[in-house]
Amino acid sequence: MTSPFLIKVETAISKVEALPESERRAIFTEFAPARIRAEAEALEARHEAGEEMPLFGTLVSVKDLYDEAGQVTSAGSRLMQDRAPAEADAVSVARLKAAGALMFGRSSMSEFAYSGVGLNPHHGTPSGALVAGGMPGGSSSGAAVCVGLGITDAAIGTDTGGSLRIPAAANGIWGYKPSQGLIDDTGVHPLAPTYDVAGPMARDLGLLRQMMDVMAGAPLPAAEDGPLRFVVPEGAFTNGLSDEVAALFEAEKARIAGLGHEIVPVDMTEIAKAVVLNKIIVAVEALEIYRDDLEKLEVVGDPRVLSRIRFALTLTPEQIEKAYAARADIVTLFERLMEPFDALLAPTLMRLPPSIADVEAEFDRLNVEMLRNTSLINLVDGCAIAMPTPGLDPAYSMTMLAAPKGADARVLAIAEKVAG
């Protein structure tokens, strides 16, 4: 008799094969049913032998930035599609496999992970799972769509300016940006090492927490119980919201206050003013990686990505040095402002996700808008979770909780307490 796990794998494969070919190519950069079946059978054998595997039965898509032994890590780019296959798994992939998770295909992404909307001109842009033709969010676009469509239980991606939380929001799932350095990123192709973090997305919070424990290499400590004090920023995160998002955020504040928690406004205007530092630092570090490939990228690259890399060429050494110093000051400011509080509460996005057609027509404006709130957390070197917002239709994950670096256990515990 076929095991429930192998039946689940076959069902997921069938879901992918039932998709239109163009959509399948837009979600996966690599999808090999024969390989998936073979790895599933090996996992089933380990399970039958009595091996303890906390994630056995979990299907996980792998963002095309993570090395998998025998697979090409192309970072969603034609520049890298002819690289030699990786010789070893990335640390996170190895840990997940050891815990019994099945790696279920390599998911698509914005080229080099350099976008908050998920467009990719090379293999197509997948439709968001909640709205036909909706923006999938980026850069971990295919990863979030896999989970949102119910193909996989979870996904692993990266977050440089919101690339786990934006697609989580757009597809109505949970997405977590860990603290820098909490998860070993060996074997994960970089964009901007100052900001890059590896992390998970999942259908539910319990699985997200399990994924975090495994990827971090040890269980995160439990947080203390009791009433919470939330910061609601003023002058940052909550300014310039669309009417729809402003209304739903007011409802979320009222709901959370109704659970017995305190909500305190705090001026964070200086943090909002500093968001331009992200543009400088990410471009500078991306240029260091791709400097020798600029001419080739003129032919094979995404011009929207290349223009942002080339921005670094306009900067002087003095401007770059000042940007890094100013960012360090902003990190210190955020830590000081957050000292009396448990977490920051804000909308994940400043407006509801647009359509793919709208993003293609107005990329520069909409990419900035999608990145604005999430990238402020990368700026201040924090950790954050995007969580489903109760009663929202479509069921976007528009509620974000955040805290300074190192408060991961607290943020995850708070999410469990206030989730609708």
Summary of the structure (lengths in Angstrom):
residues: 420
radius of gyration: 20.3
end to end distance: 39.5
largest distance: 68.0
contacts: 1549
relative contact order: 0.13
helix: 46%
strand: 15%
